[in-house]
Amino acid sequence: MEQDHLAESLNDLFTNVSMMIRGELQETNNVLKLVEKMNTRVAEEYKGFGDVASGLTIFVEQLKCKSGSFDEYVEQIDTIEQQVTEFEAVISMLDKYVSLLESKVQSAYQIPPP
């Protein structure tokens, strides 16, 4: 009877240990499934970011092409700006020369300045 009781206790012990190990393995399995689902979700999210990045790259390339076509106009504007600066310098010199001539004429004819 004592051996039956011992055998039954050992059987219960092994059954309980087996159930505990099965529970821990099931918990680990559940955690791994959760991690797999999380990885899938993150991969989907980053795939969307990749699509956005690709779209932005194409957009930037298009802008570079468009801005490249403006380079010629920018050069022309710079040239015009330089010419205007030189023209302003010539006008300033002519203004001084006209003022000098005017004062000489007034002095020669002794016309009082206005």
C-alpha positions as YAML, in Angstrom:
chain: A
units: angstrom
residues:
- id: 1
  name: MET
  ca: [0.00, 0.00, 0.00]
- id: 2
  name: GLU
  ca: [2.86, 2.29, 0.82]
- id: 3
  name: GLN
  ca: [4.46, 1.65, -2.57]
- id: 4
  name: ASP
  ca: [1.17, 2.38, -4.27]
- id: 5
  name: HIS
  ca: [0.94, 5.63, -2.36]
- id: 6
  name: LEU
  ca: [4.57, 6.46, -3.30]
- id: 7
  name: ALA
  ca: [3.93, 5.53, -6.96]
- id: 8
  name: GLU
  ca: [0.78, 7.62, -6.97]
- id: 9
  name: SER
  ca: [2.63, 10.58, -5.43]
- id: 10
  name: LEU
  ca: [5.47, 10.27, -7.97]
- id: 11
  name: ASN
  ca: [2.91, 10.00, -10.76]
- id: 12
  name: ASP
  ca: [1.21, 13.18, -9.49]
- id: 13
  name: LEU
  ca: [4.60, 14.88, -9.20]
- id: 14
  name: PHE
  ca: [5.56, 14.00, -12.78]
- id: 15
  name: THR
  ca: [2.11, 14.99, -14.02]
- id: 16
  name: ASN
  ca: [2.31, 18.34, -12.24]
- id: 17
  name: VAL
  ca: [5.89, 18.99, -13.42]
- id: 18
  name: SER
  ca: [4.84, 18.04, -16.94]
- id: 19
  name: MET
  ca: [1.87, 20.43, -16.78]
- id: 20
  name: MET
  ca: [4.11, 23.20, -15.41]
- id: 21
  name: ILE
  ca: [6.65, 22.70, -18.22]
- id: 22
  name: ARG
  ca: [3.83, 22.57, -20.79]
- id: 23
  name: GLY
  ca: [2.43, 25.84, -19.37]
- id: 24
  name: GLU
  ca: [5.83, 27.53, -19.54]
- id: 25
  name: LEU
  ca: [6.34, 26.30, -23.09]
- id: 26
  name: GLN
  ca: [2.87, 27.56, -24.04]
- id: 27
  name: GLU
  ca: [3.71, 30.96, -22.49]
- id: 28
  name: THR
  ca: [6.97, 31.08, -24.47]
- id: 29
  name: ASN
  ca: [5.09, 30.10, -27.61]
- id: 30
  name: ASN
  ca: [2.52, 32.86, -27.00]
- id: 31
  name: VAL
  ca: [5.30, 35.43, -26.48]
- id: 32
  name: LEU
  ca: [6.97, 34.33, -29.72]
- id: 33
  name: LYS
  ca: [3.67, 34.64, -31.61]
- id: 34
  name: LEU
  ca: [3.21, 38.14, -30.17]
- id: 35
  name: VAL
  ca: [6.74, 39.13, -31.22]
- id: 36
  name: GLU
  ca: [6.06, 37.75, -34.70]
- id: 37
  name: LYS
  ca: [2.87, 39.81, -34.99]
- id: 38
  name: MET
  ca: [4.71, 42.91, -33.73]
- id: 39
  name: ASN
  ca: [7.49, 42.36, -36.29]
- id: 40
  name: THR
  ca: [4.93, 42.01, -39.06]
- id: 41
  name: ARG
  ca: [3.21, 45.23, -37.98]
- id: 42
  name: VAL
  ca: [6.50, 47.14, -37.78]
- id: 43
  name: ALA
  ca: [7.55, 45.81, -41.20]
- id: 44
  name: GLU
  ca: [4.26, 47.04, -42.69]
- id: 45
  name: GLU
  ca: [4.73, 50.45, -41.05]
- id: 46
  name: TYR
  ca: [8.28, 50.84, -42.30]
- id: 47
  name: LYS
  ca: [7.26, 49.67, -45.76]
- id: 48
  name: GLY
  ca: [4.98, 52.69, -45.87]
- id: 49
  name: PHE
  ca: [7.89, 54.91, -44.82]
- id: 50
  name: GLY
  ca: [9.99, 53.41, -47.59]
- id: 51
  name: ASP
  ca: [7.30, 54.28, -50.12]
- id: 52
  name: VAL
  ca: [7.17, 57.85, -48.80]
- id: 53
  name: ALA
  ca: [10.98, 58.12, -48.92]
- id: 54
  name: SER
  ca: [11.00, 56.85, -52.51]
- id: 55
  name: GLY
  ca: [8.34, 59.39, -53.45]
- id: 56
  name: LEU
  ca: [10.31, 62.19, -51.81]
- id: 57
  name: THR
  ca: [13.47, 61.13, -53.61]
- id: 58
  name: ILE
  ca: [11.69, 61.30, -56.97]
- id: 59
  name: PHE
  ca: [10.19, 64.69, -56.05]
- id: 60
  name: VAL
  ca: [13.62, 66.08, -55.09]
- id: 61
  name: GLU
  ca: [15.11, 64.85, -58.36]
- id: 62
  name: GLN
  ca: [12.30, 66.56, -60.29]
- id: 63
  name: LEU
  ca: [12.94, 69.79, -58.39]
- id: 64
  name: LYS
  ca: [16.65, 69.56, -59.20]
- id: 65
  name: CYS
  ca: [15.82, 69.21, -62.89]
- id: 66
  name: LYS
  ca: [13.47, 72.18, -62.76]
- id: 67
  name: SER
  ca: [15.91, 74.34, -60.81]
- id: 68
  name: GLY
  ca: [18.64, 73.40, -63.28]
- id: 69
  name: SER
  ca: [16.58, 74.93, -66.06]
- id: 70
  name: PHE
  ca: [16.49, 78.18, -64.07]
- id: 71
  name: ASP
  ca: [20.29, 78.41, -63.89]
- id: 72
  name: GLU
  ca: [20.45, 80.11, -67.28]
- id: 73
  name: TYR
  ca: [17.93, 82.73, -66.14]
- id: 74
  name: VAL
  ca: [19.78, 83.27, -62.87]
- id: 75
  name: GLU
  ca: [22.98, 83.91, -64.83]
- id: 76
  name: GLN
  ca: [21.15, 86.38, -67.06]
- id: 77
  name: ILE
  ca: [19.74, 88.17, -64.01]
- id: 78
  name: ASP
  ca: [23.23, 88.36, -62.48]
- id: 79
  name: THR
  ca: [24.57, 89.82, -65.74]
- id: 80
  name: ILE
  ca: [21.77, 92.40, -65.87]
- id: 81
  name: GLU
  ca: [22.37, 93.31, -62.23]
- id: 82
  name: GLN
  ca: [26.08, 93.86, -62.97]
- id: 83
  name: GLN
  ca: [25.21, 96.01, -66.00]
- id: 84
  name: VAL
  ca: [22.76, 98.08, -63.93]
- id: 85
  name: THR
  ca: [25.44, 98.66, -61.28]
- id: 86
  name: GLU
  ca: [27.88, 99.82, -63.97]
- id: 87
  name: PHE
  ca: [25.17, 102.00, -65.57]
- id: 88
  name: GLU
  ca: [24.43, 103.62, -62.19]
- id: 89
  name: ALA
  ca: [28.15, 104.43, -61.81]
- id: 90
  name: VAL
  ca: [28.20, 106.04, -65.27]
- id: 91
  name: ILE
  ca: [25.04, 108.05, -64.48]
- id: 92
  name: SER
  ca: [26.60, 109.25, -61.24]
- id: 93
  name: MET
  ca: [29.72, 110.38, -63.07]
- id: 94
  name: LEU
  ca: [27.60, 112.14, -65.74]
- id: 95
  name: ASP
  ca: [25.56, 113.85, -63.03]
- id: 96
  name: LYS
  ca: [28.73, 115.18, -61.41]
- id: 97
  name: TYR
  ca: [30.04, 116.30, -64.81]
- id: 98
  name: VAL
  ca: [26.76, 118.07, -65.64]
- id: 99
  name: SER
  ca: [26.80, 119.80, -62.26]
- id: 100
  name: LEU
  ca: [30.39, 120.93, -62.88]
- id: 101
  name: LEU
  ca: [29.48, 122.22, -66.38]
- id: 102
  name: GLU
  ca: [26.42, 123.98, -64.98]
- id: 103
  name: SER
  ca: [28.48, 125.74, -62.34]
- id: 104
  name: LYS
  ca: [31.07, 126.76, -64.99]
- id: 105
  name: VAL
  ca: [28.34, 128.14, -67.29]
- id: 106
  name: GLN
  ca: [26.77, 130.05, -64.39]
- id: 107
  name: SER
  ca: [30.16, 131.38, -63.43]
- id: 108
  name: ALA
  ca: [30.99, 132.38, -67.02]
- id: 109
  name: TYR
  ca: [27.68, 134.19, -67.52]
- id: 110
  name: GLN
  ca: [27.43, 135.14, -63.87]
- id: 111
  name: ILE
  ca: [23.97, 133.70, -63.53]
- id: 112
  name: PRO
  ca: [22.94, 133.31, -59.93]
- id: 113
  name: PRO
  ca: [22.27, 129.65, -58.98]
- id: 114
  name: PRO
  ca: [18.59, 128.76, -58.60]
...
